Amino acid sequence: MPLVSLNLARKHLHVDDPEDDEMVLFYLAAAEQAACDFIDRNAYVDSAALDAAVAAGTAGERPMVANPAIQAAVLLMLGHLWENREDSVIGVSAVELPKGSRTLLNPSRIGMGV
């Protein structure tokens, strides 16, 4: 179960066309994986999902229920992936935000992560 619902992801991206759902879900999965890699632990949408992963033996070390900061970081990364679909952009001036997703994820980080 995703950390962020498709509905919330679509609202964040201002996407109304269901035709875009496949791409939204793809980038959402990538953003969630990047967040978990950064904090070096698995995060789950709620305690039921966490308990199921623990029972299945797939929770990993020090799993946690995702808090709003982790979910907001996932949305920031999702927005970045949605708006920047190429490795480089020509003829456009871009300014990086002050590490918003990292700032949100750092308190939950347990190891060096990625």
N, C-alpha and C positions, 0 to 999 in steps of 0.2 A: 504494500500500500504506500503510495507516494507521501512525502512529508508535506507537500502542498497540493491541494486539490486542483483538478483541471479547471474548475470554475474560477478559483482565485487566480490561477496562472493566466487565464484568458483575460480577466479583469485587469491584472497588472500590465499585460501587454496591449490592452485595448484591442483585442481580437474578438470579432463577432462571428466570423465565418467558420462553421463547423468543419469546413474543408481544411482548415489549418490545424485541426486538433492533432493529427499525426505528428506534425513538425513540432508543435508545442510540447507534446508528451516526450518526444525525442530529446529536445533541449532541456526539458525539466528533469529527465532522468540523468542527463550529463551534469547538470548543475547540482543535483542532489549527491551524485557520486563525488564530484569535486569537493563539496562541503564535507562529506564524511572522510574523504582522503585527507583534507586539510586538518580536521580535528583528530584524525587518527583513531576513529572509533565509529561504530555504526549508530545511527540515530533512527528512531522509529516514531511514527505519527502519534501513537498513544501507548498506554501501558499494556493493552491487550495485544498489540502487535509485538511489543517488546517481549512479553511473556511467551508468545507463540514462537518467536525466534530463539529464545532461551531454551524452550522445551525441545525445539528441533535441532538444537546445537549449532545454530548458524548465527548467533548474536555477536560472536567475537568477544574480545576483551573489553570490559568496561562500557557496555552499550548504554544508551540513554534514550529517554523520550525527548524528542525535539522540542525546544522552547521557541518562543516567538522570534528571538534573535537569530536562531539558526534558520527558521523559515524565511525571515526577511533577507538573510544572506543568500539563500537559494533563489529568492525572487530577483535580487540584484544581479546575480550571475545569469539567471534566465534572461533578464532584459538585455544584458550585454551580448549573450549568444544570439538572441533574436535580432538585435539591431546590427550586429557585426558578423555577417555570415562568411566573411573572407579573412584570410590572414593579414592582408594589407589593404589599405585604402589610399587611393591616389587622388590628390587635389582637394583633400578635406582636412581641415584643422581639427584635431581632437585633443581634449584635455582629460586626463584620467581623474576620476573622483578620488578623494583621499582614502583609498583602501577600505571602503565601506564594508564590503563583505568580510574582509579579514578582521576588521574591528569588531564586527558582530560575532564572528566565530572564535576569536582568541580565548574568551573565557571558558569555552568548552573543550579546548584543545588539551590533549593529555601527552602527546609526544611530538616529535618533529613533523610528523605527517608528510605531506608532499609540499 
